[in-house]
Amino acid sequence: MDTLHSYISEQNLGDGRNPPPLAPPILKHGDLVISQTPNILMYLGPRLGLAANQGNDIYKINALALTALDGFSNEEECLRRVKDWVKNRLPKYLGYFERVLSGKASGEGPWLYGGVLTWADLVLFQASTFPPIPLFTTSLPIGYTPPFTLDGTSYMFRKAVAHAKKSGKYDRVFQHYEAVKARPRIAEYLATEKRQKYSNYGVYRYYEELDVVAEE
């Protein structure tokens, strides 16, 4: 924590190559220091073999990851807003990724791009285990946009996601979710204590009164 605080301290002016990061997540690799989740993913993806054929593919994969990260928009806590999100926003993003998975660029298999696992697949499944600000709270700053990830959304809006799955409209999306979850190293990680549990302190909170199904 001392190292983290030193990076985000008001006294940190950065160095000759790196401006100071505003907030975590922060990645330091050698002399490089970068922040912002999409930026870090775009840096790590090719180095971890998660960038399909690389080249211009990284920009296409990044666009998919950014779309997943942009899945929510919100203003304040109220049942009306939740109903609107469940009715319009959720099917919009589920439908988009269903189209992506149905397209030729997806390739063979369950993945979003190029027929291979990329960091965009991991983002859609679960953006990160770092717990940002919760979605529906009166203290939430206007314009804050938590990520659209199927795992977290399934926890937060259980009835709506179950309803969407039962509809059969998004079969490829849910097959994609299971495919990521079944990856050996991911399955091993999910079974350990390293995986943070959902709680009332994370981005995905469960409120029974907000767990609704869209009205027809």
C-alpha positions in Angstrom: 0.0 0.0 0.0 2.9 2.4 0.7 4.1 1.9 -2.9 0.5 2.6 -4.2 0.2 5.7 -2.1 3.5 7.0 -3.4 2.3 6.8 -6.9 -1.0 8.6 -6.3 0.4 11.2 -3.8 0.0 14.8 -4.7 3.8 15.1 -4.2 4.4 12.7 -7.1 5.3 14.6 -10.2 6.3 11.6 -12.2 9.7 11.3 -13.9 11.3 12.2 -17.2 9.3 9.4 -19.1 6.2 8.9 -17.0 3.5 11.4 -15.9 2.1 10.7 -12.4 -1.0 8.4 -12.5 -4.2 9.7 -11.0 -5.5 6.5 -9.5 -5.2 2.7 -9.6 -5.0 0.3 -11.3 -1.3 1.1 -12.1 1.2 -1.1 -13.9 4.9 -0.8 -13.5 7.0 -2.8 -16.0 10.7 -1.9 -16.0 10.9 1.8 -16.5 7.3 2.0 -17.8 4.5 3.2 -15.5 1.0 3.3 -16.9 -2.6 3.5 -15.5 -6.2 3.1 -16.7 -7.6 -0.4 -17.2 -8.0 -0.3 -21.0 -4.5 1.0 -21.4 -3.0 -1.7 -19.2 -5.0 -4.4 -21.0 -3.8 -3.1 -24.4 -0.2 -3.3 -23.1 -0.4 -6.7 -21.5 -2.6 -8.4 -24.1 0.0 -8.9 -26.8 2.7 -9.8 -24.2 0.5 -12.5 -22.8 -0.6 -14.0 -26.1 -4.1 -12.5 -25.8 -4.0 -10.4 -29.0 -5.0 -12.8 -31.8 -2.6 -12.1 -34.7 -1.5 -8.8 -33.2 -0.8 -6.0 -35.8 -4.0 -4.1 -36.3 -5.9 -6.8 -34.4 -5.1 -5.0 -31.1 -7.2 -2.1 -32.1 -10.2 -4.2 -32.9 -9.8 -6.2 -29.7 -9.4 -3.0 -27.7 -12.7 -1.6 -29.2 -14.5 -4.7 -28.0 -13.0 -4.4 -24.5 -13.9 -0.7 -24.4 -17.5 -1.5 -25.4 -17.7 -4.0 -22.5 -16.2 -1.5 -20.1 -18.7 1.1 -21.2 -21.8 -1.1 -20.6 -23.4 0.9 -17.8 -24.4 4.5 -17.4 -26.1 5.9 -14.4 -27.2 8.9 -12.4 -28.8 8.1 -9.1 -30.5 5.3 -7.2 -34.1 4.8 -8.1 -36.2 2.0 -9.2 -37.3 3.8 -12.4 -33.7 4.0 -13.6 -33.1 0.3 -12.8 -36.2 -0.7 -14.8 -35.1 1.4 -17.7 -31.6 -0.2 -17.6 -32.9 -3.7 -17.4 -35.4 -3.0 -20.3 -33.1 -1.1 -22.6 -29.4 -1.1 -21.7 -29.0 -4.8 -20.8 -30.5 -6.2 -24.0 -28.6 -3.6 -26.0 -25.2 -4.9 -24.8 -26.2 -8.6 -24.8 -27.5 -8.2 -28.3 -24.4 -6.4 -29.5 -22.0 -9.1 -28.2 -24.4 -11.8 -29.6 -23.9 -10.1 -33.0 -20.2 -10.0 -32.6 -20.0 -13.7 -31.7 -22.2 -14.5 -34.7 -20.0 -12.6 -37.1 -17.2 -13.8 -39.3 -14.5 -11.8 -37.5 -15.3 -13.8 -34.4 -13.8 -16.9 -36.1 -14.4 -20.4 -35.1 -15.2 -21.2 -31.5 -16.7 -19.2 -28.7 -14.4 -16.2 -28.8 -15.0 -12.5 -29.7 -12.3 -12.1 -32.2 -10.0 -14.2 -34.5 -11.1 -17.6 -33.1 -8.7 -17.2 -30.1 -9.0 -16.0 -26.5 -8.1 -12.3 -26.2 -8.2 -9.8 -23.4 -11.6 -8.6 -24.7 -13.0 -12.0 -23.7 -11.7 -11.6 -20.2 -13.1 -8.1 -19.9 -16.6 -9.3 -21.0 -16.5 -12.1 -18.5 -15.1 -10.0 -15.6 -13.3 -6.7 -16.1 -11.2 -6.9 -12.9 -11.4 -7.9 -9.2 -10.5 -4.3 -8.1 -13.6 -3.0 -6.3 -14.5 0.4 -7.6 -17.5 2.6 -6.5 -20.9 0.8 -6.4 -23.3 1.3 -9.3 -26.4 2.7 -7.5 -25.5 4.9 -4.6 -26.4 8.5 -3.8 -22.6 9.2 -3.4 -21.9 8.1 -7.0 -20.4 10.9 -9.1 -22.4 11.8 -12.2 -20.9 10.2 -15.3 -19.3 7.2 -13.5 -19.5 4.2 -15.8 -18.7 0.8 -14.3 -18.0 -2.1 -16.6 -20.5 -4.4 -18.4 -19.3 -7.8 -17.3 -21.6 -10.8 -17.4 -20.3 -12.3 -14.1 -20.9 -9.1 -12.1 -24.2 -8.3 -13.9 -25.5 -11.8 -13.2 -24.8 -11.2 -9.5 -26.4 -7.8 -9.4 -29.4 -8.4 -11.6 -30.1 -12.1 -11.1 -33.7 -12.1 -12.3 -33.0 -10.0 -15.4 -30.0 -12.0 -16.5 -31.8 -15.3 -15.8 -34.7 -14.0 -17.9 -32.4 -13.0 -20.7 -30.7 -16.4 -20.7 -34.0 -18.2 -20.7 -35.2 -16.1 -23.7 -32.7 -17.9 -26.0 -31.8 -14.6 -27.7 -28.2 -14.5 -26.4 -27.1 -18.1 -26.4 -23.7 -17.3 -27.8 -23.0 -14.8 -25.1 -23.8 -17.2 -22.3 -21.8 -20.0 -24.1 -18.9 -17.5 -24.2 -19.3 -16.9 -20.5 -19.1 -20.6 -19.7 -16.1 -21.0 -22.1 -14.1 -18.4 -20.3 -15.0 -19.7 -16.9 -13.9 -23.2 -18.0 -10.4 -22.2 -19.0 -8.1 -24.2 -16.7 -6.2 -21.4 -15.1 -9.3 -19.2 -14.8 -11.2 -22.1 -13.2 -8.3 -22.7 -10.8 -8.3 -19.0 -9.9 -12.0 -18.8 -9.4 -11.8 -21.7 -6.9 -9.2 -19.9 -4.7 -9.4 -17.2 -2.1 -7.5 -14.9 -4.5 -10.8 -14.2 -6.2 -12.6 -11.4 -4.4 -16.1 -12.3 -3.4 -18.9 -9.9 -4.3 -20.0 -7.8 -1.3 -21.5 -4.5 -0.4 -18.2 -2.8 -0.9 -17.7 -3.6 -4.6 -18.9 -2.3 -7.9 -21.6 -5.0 -8.0 -24.0 -4.9 -5.1 -27.2 -6.8 -4.7 -30.3 -5.0 -3.7 -33.4 -7.2 -3.6 -35.7 -4.3 -4.4 -33.7 -3.5 -7.5 -33.6 -7.1 -8.8 -36.4 -6.7 -11.4 -37.4 -8.1 -14.8 -38.1 -5.8 -17.6 -41.8 -5.1 -18.1 -43.1 -6.1 -21.5 
